[in-house]
Amino acid sequence: MMGFILRAVVGALGLWLATTMVPGFLIKDATTALLASALLGLVNLVIRPIAVILTLPITLVTLGLFLWVVNAAMLALVAKLLPSFYISDFWSAIWGSMIVSFISWLGLKLIKLD
């Protein structure tokens, strides 16, 4: 349970940084960031594996680069589910997912959770 909470906090930090760095990426408050981070974790646990399997041929052809599109789609799905989380377009979702992924990876390595 503590690991999930730490992951949610690190993810919320990544979402907040994406809000400050990516035009068209808006999260209204810290509560929304934490809720979005927790929901993103659940979406990545349940829906992302199905999306990865369904898009495996194009992922192989693009040498894995299509996974950025899958990650952006998962982030956009979370934004559609939360009314105070907004992503304006495809490229905002791509850049936002890159920032969230990098910050999550770095944060979890620094606190040695992964």
ROGU-788664 format. One record per residue: x, y, z of N, C-alpha, C in turn. Coordinates in nm, 3 decimals. Example, Ala and Ser with C-alpha at 12.3 -4.5 7.8 and 13.67 -1.06 7.14 Angstrom:
<recs>
REC     n.X     n.Y     n.Z    ca.X    ca.Y    ca.Z     c.X     c.Y     c.Z
REC   1.319  -0.569   0.780   1.230  -0.450   0.780   1.320  -0.330   0.780
REC   1.285  -0.225   0.708   1.367  -0.106   0.714   1.290   0.003   0.787
</recs>
This chain:
<recs>
REC     n.X     n.Y     n.Z    ca.X    ca.Y    ca.Z     c.X     c.Y     c.Z
REC   0.083  -0.121   0.000   0.000   0.000   0.000   0.087   0.126   0.000
REC   0.192   0.124   0.081   0.281   0.240   0.088   0.349   0.264  -0.046
REC   0.382   0.153  -0.117   0.445   0.166  -0.248   0.352   0.235  -0.348
REC   0.222   0.200  -0.344   0.125   0.262  -0.434   0.113   0.411  -0.405
REC   0.113   0.447  -0.277   0.102   0.589  -0.239   0.226   0.666  -0.286
REC   0.345   0.607  -0.266   0.467   0.674  -0.312   0.468   0.689  -0.464
REC   0.424   0.586  -0.535   0.417   0.594  -0.681   0.318   0.703  -0.724
REC   0.205   0.713  -0.654   0.106   0.815  -0.687   0.162   0.955  -0.663
REC   0.236   0.974  -0.556   0.294   1.106  -0.527   0.400   1.141  -0.631
REC   0.484   1.045  -0.667   0.586   1.071  -0.769   0.520   1.099  -0.904
REC   0.416   1.023  -0.937   0.342   1.047  -1.061   0.275   1.184  -1.062
REC   0.221   1.224  -0.946   0.159   1.357  -0.936   0.263   1.466  -0.958
REC   0.384   1.444  -0.908   0.492   1.541  -0.932   0.523   1.550  -1.082
REC   0.526   1.434  -1.149   0.548   1.433  -1.294   0.437   1.504  -1.369
REC   0.313   1.485  -1.327   0.201   1.554  -1.390   0.209   1.705  -1.367
REC   0.247   1.745  -1.247   0.261   1.888  -1.218   0.371   1.950  -1.304
REC   0.485   1.880  -1.317   0.593   1.931  -1.404   0.548   1.939  -1.549
REC   0.472   1.840  -1.595   0.421   1.844  -1.731   0.328   1.964  -1.750
REC   0.250   1.996  -1.647   0.161   2.113  -1.654   0.242   2.241  -1.670
REC   0.357   2.249  -1.604   0.438   2.371  -1.613   0.518   2.379  -1.743
REC   0.544   2.263  -1.806   0.634   2.262  -1.921   0.564   2.245  -2.057
REC   0.444   2.189  -2.058   0.377   2.155  -2.185   0.256   2.245  -2.205
REC   0.256   2.324  -2.311   0.135   2.402  -2.341   0.019   2.308  -2.376
REC  -0.099   2.340  -2.329  -0.214   2.256  -2.358  -0.234   2.142  -2.260
REC  -0.157   2.141  -2.153  -0.164   2.037  -2.050  -0.200   2.108  -1.921
REC  -0.318   2.082  -1.866  -0.366   2.158  -1.751  -0.425   2.067  -1.644
REC  -0.374   2.083  -1.524  -0.431   2.018  -1.405  -0.460   2.130  -1.307
REC  -0.585   2.137  -1.260  -0.628   2.252  -1.181  -0.570   2.260  -1.041
REC  -0.552   2.145  -0.972  -0.502   2.152  -0.833  -0.427   2.024  -0.797
REC  -0.368   2.026  -0.676  -0.288   1.912  -0.630  -0.373   1.788  -0.609
REC  -0.495   1.805  -0.564  -0.583   1.690  -0.543  -0.610   1.619  -0.676
REC  -0.633   1.696  -0.780  -0.655   1.638  -0.912  -0.529   1.567  -0.961
REC  -0.413   1.625  -0.933  -0.287   1.561  -0.974  -0.270   1.426  -0.905
REC  -0.299   1.420  -0.776  -0.288   1.293  -0.704  -0.390   1.191  -0.754
REC  -0.512   1.236  -0.775  -0.617   1.148  -0.825  -0.584   1.100  -0.966
REC  -0.535   1.190  -1.051  -0.497   1.153  -1.188  -0.381   1.054  -1.187
REC  -0.286   1.073  -1.097  -0.173   0.982  -1.088  -0.217   0.843  -1.045
REC  -0.304   0.836  -0.946  -0.355   0.707  -0.900  -0.437   0.639  -1.011
REC  -0.521   0.716  -1.078  -0.602   0.662  -1.186  -0.515   0.618  -1.303
REC  -0.410   0.693  -1.332  -0.317   0.654  -1.439  -0.250   0.521  -1.404
REC  -0.216   0.502  -1.277  -0.160   0.374  -1.235  -0.256   0.258  -1.259
REC  -0.384   0.279  -1.228  -0.484   0.175  -1.251  -0.506   0.150  -1.400
REC  -0.511   0.257  -1.479  -0.527   0.243  -1.624  -0.408   0.168  -1.683
REC  -0.288   0.201  -1.637  -0.169   0.132  -1.686  -0.165  -0.014  -1.643
REC  -0.228  -0.045  -1.532  -0.232  -0.182  -1.484  -0.334  -0.266  -1.561
REC  -0.449  -0.207  -1.596  -0.559  -0.284  -1.655  -0.567  -0.268  -1.807
REC  -0.569  -0.146  -1.856  -0.598  -0.121  -1.998  -0.472  -0.122  -2.084
REC  -0.362  -0.069  -2.033  -0.241  -0.058  -2.115  -0.191  -0.193  -2.168
REC  -0.189  -0.300  -2.087  -0.142  -0.428  -2.144  -0.226  -0.475  -2.263
REC  -0.356  -0.452  -2.258  -0.443  -0.489  -2.369  -0.409  -0.405  -2.492
REC  -0.389  -0.275  -2.471  -0.354  -0.186  -2.582  -0.218  -0.225  -2.642
REC  -0.123  -0.262  -2.558   0.009  -0.302  -2.607  -0.001  -0.427  -2.693
REC  -0.079  -0.524  -2.648  -0.095  -0.648  -2.725  -0.165  -0.620  -2.858
REC  -0.270  -0.539  -2.855  -0.343  -0.509  -2.979  -0.259  -0.430  -3.080
REC  -0.165  -0.351  -3.032  -0.083  -0.269  -3.122   0.056  -0.328  -3.143
REC   0.075  -0.453  -3.106   0.207  -0.514  -3.116   0.265  -0.511  -3.258
REC   0.187  -0.539  -3.362   0.248  -0.534  -3.497   0.306  -0.397  -3.532
REC   0.230  -0.290  -3.505   0.282  -0.157  -3.539   0.396  -0.117  -3.445
REC   0.393  -0.167  -3.323   0.502  -0.140  -3.230   0.630  -0.207  -3.279
REC   0.619  -0.327  -3.330   0.737  -0.396  -3.384   0.791  -0.326  -3.508
REC   0.702  -0.283  -3.597   0.744  -0.214  -3.720   0.815  -0.083  -3.687
REC   0.767  -0.013  -3.583   0.828   0.116  -3.546   0.939   0.100  -3.443
REC   0.980  -0.024  -3.419   1.088  -0.055  -3.323   1.058  -0.001  -3.183
REC   0.933  -0.008  -3.144   0.893   0.031  -3.009   0.849   0.174  -2.992
REC   0.870   0.256  -3.094   0.834   0.397  -3.080   0.684   0.420  -3.065
REC   0.603   0.327  -3.115   0.459   0.342  -3.104   0.413   0.334  -2.958
REC   0.495   0.281  -2.871   0.459   0.276  -2.728   0.440   0.416  -2.671
REC   0.507   0.517  -2.729   0.484   0.655  -2.684   0.341   0.697  -2.713
REC   0.288   0.651  -2.825   0.148   0.681  -2.860   0.054   0.609  -2.764
REC   0.085   0.485  -2.729   0.003   0.411  -2.633   0.006   0.483  -2.497
REC   0.124   0.526  -2.453   0.134   0.599  -2.326   0.053   0.728  -2.329
REC   0.062   0.799  -2.440  -0.015   0.924  -2.454  -0.164   0.895  -2.453
REC  -0.205   0.786  -2.514  -0.347   0.750  -2.515  -0.397   0.718  -2.375
REC  -0.315   0.652  -2.295  -0.354   0.621  -2.157  -0.368   0.750  -2.076
REC  -0.276   0.843  -2.096  -0.283   0.972  -2.028  -0.405   1.051  -2.074
REC  -0.435   1.047  -2.203  -0.553   1.117  -2.255  -0.682   1.055  -2.202
REC  -0.683   0.924  -2.184  -0.799   0.857  -2.126  -0.825   0.906  -1.984
REC  -0.720   0.916  -1.906  -0.734   0.967  -1.769  -0.784   1.111  -1.772
REC  -0.734   1.191  -1.865  -0.779   1.330  -1.876  -0.927   1.337  -1.912
REC  -0.975   1.244  -1.993  -1.118   1.242  -2.028  -1.204   1.202  -1.908
REC  -1.150   1.121  -1.819  -1.227   1.074  -1.704  -1.235   1.176  -1.591
REC  -1.138   1.266  -1.585  -1.135   1.366  -1.477  -1.168   1.505  -1.534
REC  -1.271   1.570  -1.482  -1.312   1.699  -1.540  -1.212   1.812  -1.516
REC  -1.127   1.804  -1.414  -1.033   1.913  -1.389  -0.893   1.882  -1.441
REC  -0.883   1.789  -1.534  -0.758   1.752  -1.600  -0.783   1.764  -1.750
REC  -0.702   1.846  -1.819  -0.727   1.877  -1.959  -0.600   1.864  -2.041
REC  -0.610   1.793  -2.154  -0.501   1.785  -2.252  -0.560   1.830  -2.384
REC  -0.500   1.933  -2.444  -0.561   1.995  -2.562  -0.546   1.916  -2.691
REC  -0.431   1.850  -2.712  -0.410   1.783  -2.841  -0.314   1.666  -2.827
REC  -0.292   1.599  -2.939  -0.208   1.480  -2.944  -0.065   1.508  -2.897
REC  -0.007   1.616  -2.947   0.133   1.643  -2.913   0.150   1.682  -2.766
REC   0.052   1.748  -2.709   0.057   1.777  -2.565   0.054   1.646  -2.486
REC  -0.026   1.550  -2.531  -0.032   1.419  -2.464   0.101   1.345  -2.479
REC   0.161   1.351  -2.597   0.291   1.284  -2.619   0.397   1.344  -2.527
REC   0.413   1.477  -2.530   0.516   1.541  -2.448   0.487   1.523  -2.299
REC   0.361   1.533  -2.262   0.324   1.512  -2.122   0.356   1.371  -2.075
REC   0.327   1.272  -2.159   0.355   1.134  -2.120   0.506   1.109  -2.110
REC   0.584   1.175  -2.195   0.730   1.162  -2.185   0.781   1.219  -2.053
REC   0.731   1.335  -2.016   0.774   1.398  -1.890   0.730   1.315  -1.771
REC   0.605   1.272  -1.770   0.554   1.191  -1.658   0.633   1.061  -1.647
REC   0.659   0.996  -1.759   0.736   0.871  -1.757   0.876   0.892  -1.703
REC   0.943   0.996  -1.751   1.081   1.021  -1.706   1.085   1.056  -1.557
REC   0.997   1.144  -1.512   0.997   1.184  -1.371   0.961   1.065  -1.283
REC   0.866   0.983  -1.326   0.828   0.865  -1.248   0.946   0.768  -1.239
REC   1.013   0.743  -1.350   1.128   0.655  -1.350   1.238   0.709  -1.258
REC   1.271   0.837  -1.275   1.377   0.897  -1.195   1.341   0.899  -1.046
REC   1.220   0.940  -1.014   1.178   0.947  -0.874   1.178   0.812  -0.806
REC   1.131   0.709  -0.876   1.127   0.576  -0.816   1.268   0.518  -0.802
REC   1.358   0.552  -0.892   1.497   0.509  -0.877   1.564   0.580  -0.758
REC   1.535   0.708  -0.742   1.597   0.783  -0.633   1.549   0.737  -0.495
REC   1.422   0.698  -0.485   1.374   0.648  -0.356   1.384   0.496  -0.349
REC   1.447   0.437  -0.452   1.476   0.294  -0.460   1.352   0.207  -0.440
REC   1.244   0.249  -0.505   1.121   0.171  -0.501   1.118   0.068  -0.614
REC   1.187   0.096  -0.723   1.196   0.000  -0.835   1.334  -0.056  -0.845
</recs>
